[in-house]
Amino acid sequence: MTLAPDSAALRQPNDLESFWLPFTPNRAFKRAPRLLVRAKDMHYYTADGRAVLDGTAGLWCSNAGHSRDPIVAAIARQAEALDYAPAFQFAHPQAFELASRVAALAPADLDRVFFCNSGSEAVDTALKIALAYHHVRGEGARTRLIGRERGYHGVGFGGISVGGIVNNRKFFGALLAGVDHLPATYNREHQAFSKGEPQWGAHLADDLERIVALHDAATIAAVIVEPMAGSTGVLPPPQGYLERLRAICDRHGILLIFDEVITGFGRLGHAFAAERYGVTPDLIAFAKGVTSGSVPMGGVIARGGIYDAFMRGPEQAIELFHGYTYSAHPLACAAGLAALDLYRDEGLFERARGLEPLFADAAMALKELPGVLDIRTVGLTAGIDLAPRAGAPGARAAEAMNRAFHDEGLMIRVTGDTIALCPPLIVREAQIGEMFVKVARVIRATA
Ligand SMILES: Cc1ncc(COP(=O)(O)O)c(C=O)c1O
């Protein structure tokens, strides 16, 4: 669909004051806004019609590309047929259909799906399911949750408590009690410029044994990690690390939660990172790619045995006191079904897997540019660490993002002084080349 030039969607906003932007320096943004008015496939468009190549699948979510016709049509049809239906005590058919399609993509017996609306809600839902699971089994003393330094699990109180990014935690009080953290898996000295999973670092999983010895396994409910830590700057797991975490959790009856909000739906060349790594968690938190970012949706996939543990007691009694007004929202379900069809019909997960070597080579070719400290790649994802400016951490990458957008017509994501790239899975080889040529120019320009 092409919008007429006078379409309301293409207008400049009436004023920039009222909207408080999330995770954004508001005053700097409002002085030089980066406004997007339209998107199609691999590109965003600005109000003056400039195309911007999407190097970040929006915010790690638009895996099938933007405003894809089958998804747009499915949302429109659903809005007309059934705009909303509650999922408390009622339901609609697409919720069941999407749950079974998501379950079919998940490994092993991960076959029960709980829906919510975002990654943050997915994480909090997973943590609550883990706690309640132990409770209904008579192990109510298992209340501790273990996260990891540098982990990002969204912004709910559960997520920031198990998360390990200081700025996301320090302003918000005491957080959840009874949380401990594994060490981060990154070590530049041992891992710099690794393609895929670094060889060094599996032993860091053994810190879980130290935590178990400290608190006793009988007090620990779950461990949550991102299989590949995306938001902190693309940290693939060391070879063997996830296997080791799984083994320790098994030894002590601790649930293992994979936060696959970024890694789910093809980012690492498989439906889920659990499949890529051959490690089966007990719960998977997902969001983003499930609808290719088109309608907010998240969820948790649970192993059958976890669901079964709740299905006891009187049949008329609610088993889990948790849910959201918009759980399994009809528009999100319709968008999800259409997105999963696209992933399947266009073979997009396999496509990401096939493009991984080329993507990794293109990223690593930036190694010798001025002030590049490390480059990491995995799936269709790359993290590039830039040397920060003295006394101004983050300033160089922020300038790189601005230059990429205004001068190069490229959207990149930055966190601290790290550039992250994670294009939609429909990206063509030539566009990968274009992306890294542009990134190379902004790295040189900001050196
Ligand atoms: C691993 C992970 N978990 C949770 C979230 C939070 O998702 P949302 O922003 O949809 O709440 C994110 C967002 O980037 C994420 O990367």
The ligand as an SDF file (V2000), in Angstrom:
LIG
                    3D

 16 16  0  0  0  0  0  0  0  0999 V2000
   16.1970  -10.9140   26.0180 C   0  0  0  0  0  0  0  0  0  0  0  0
   15.1210   -9.8950   26.2090 C   0  0  0  0  0  0  0  0  0  0  0  0
   14.1750  -10.0900   27.1330 N   0  0  0  0  0  0  0  0  0  0  0  0
   13.1740   -9.2350   27.3260 C   0  0  0  0  0  0  0  0  0  0  0  0
   13.0800   -8.0860   26.5760 C   0  0  0  0  0  0  0  0  0  0  0  0
   11.9770   -7.1090   26.8320 C   0  0  0  0  0  0  0  0  0  0  0  0
   11.0750   -7.0790   25.7960 O   0  0  0  0  0  0  0  0  0  0  0  0
   10.0150   -5.8930   25.7000 P   0  0  0  0  0  0  0  0  0  0  0  0
   10.7740   -4.6520   25.3760 O   0  0  0  0  0  0  0  0  0  0  0  0
    9.0720   -6.3570   24.6170 O   0  0  0  0  0  0  0  0  0  0  0  0
    9.3150   -5.8070   27.0180 O   0  0  0  0  0  0  0  0  0  0  0  0
   14.0370   -7.8350   25.5810 C   0  0  0  0  0  0  0  0  0  0  0  0
   13.9610   -6.6190   24.7460 C   0  0  0  0  0  0  0  0  0  0  0  0
   14.8480   -6.3040   24.0010 O   0  0  0  0  0  0  0  0  0  0  0  0
   15.0860   -8.7520   25.4110 C   0  0  0  0  0  0  0  0  0  0  0  0
   16.0560   -8.5460   24.5150 O   0  0  0  0  0  0  0  0  0  0  0  0
  1  2  1  0
  2  3  1  0
  2 15  2  0
  3  4  2  0
  4  5  1  0
  5  6  1  0
  5 12  2  0
  6  7  1  0
  7  8  1  0
  8  9  2  0
  8 10  1  0
  8 11  1  0
 12 13  1  0
 12 15  1  0
 13 14  2  0
 15 16  1  0
M  END
$$$$
